[in-house]
Amino acid sequence: MTGAEFKNQARLLGPAEIRGLAGQLSVRPTKTLGQNFVHDPNTVRKIVSAAGVHPDDVALEVGPGLGSLTLALLDAAAAVTAVEIDPVLAQQLPLTVADRAPELAGNLTVIGEDALKVTGEQVAAGGAPTVLVANLPYNVAVPVLLHLLAEVPTLRTVLVMVQLEVADRLAAAPGSRVYGVPSVKAAYYGAVRKAGTVGRAVFWPEPNVESGLVRIDLHEPAARADIDRAQLWPAIDAAFAQRRKTLRAALSGWAGSPAAAEEILVAAGVDPRERGEKLGVEQFAAIARARSAAPRTPATGSAP
């Protein structure tokens, strides 16, 4: 069987169970935390299968909510570490798993923390994560994704559900209308592609937008060891801050002057008249390396 192998067929949560749990906990989904709970078992199985979760994987989940996806992940992986900012939901999750899949309860670790602040050391407490599978809150999806990619070097695969527009941006190729900062930064970590769409009807409450699945097959850390993110991230940010400008103009603040930017671009083998939206991550990496080799000039920006 390709993709996930569901071992125990845990009793997954349907619409009635989701609403029942929410009522029991007096939980009202909030836009602030981006809470839209998946209530369709077929959808969560589809997500886990698209991630290719294997029985020896340690899965990292962000925003497990009431546990729909968590139960499916526990069914397919060796262990699951769930990061949940809501203290009520974080406390309930182990109880839900113990009730619906008691034989898997010992494989769950819950961390009550903001996913934008959680550290690699924290998420490794339940075992070094090898796969990230999550329904990311729409309002912080890209920052959370990039933070976790930076913090958890043991990840091999990522499968996230995000707003469809964000999915398009993450998976966009150079030259695309929606290609931008998220596209380049995600491509730094691995090969990015869309892995499907998800309709609104499988959520409670229903969001106002469609959702998309994005899969990232990560490069080995050694493959990007020679690329300094402290130089790369500001170069990417500067190139897209004013999309209509040529790179010579857009990178002038980052490089120190238009002339310095042109010198760096030429050294990197990039036409100074080109625009950032045409460049792939390898070309941005070449620019960052050329900047590192150039005479030191104060640069603007920082790497998260």
ABEGO torsion letter per residue (X at the ends): XBEBBBAAGBBBBBAAAAAAAAAAAGBBBBAAAGBBBBABAAAAAAAAAAAGBBAABBBBBBGAEAGAAAAAAAAABABBBBBBABAAAAAAAAAAAAAABAAAAAABBBBBBBAAABBAAAAAAAEBBABBBBBBBAAAAAAAAAAAAAABAABABBBBBBBAAAAAAAABBBGBAABBAAAAAAAAAEBBBBAEBBBAAABOBBBABBBBBBBBBBBBAAAAAABBAAAAAAAAAAAAABAABBAAAAAAAAAGBAAAAAAAAAAAGBBAABBAAABBAAAAAAAAAAAAABBBBBBBEBBX
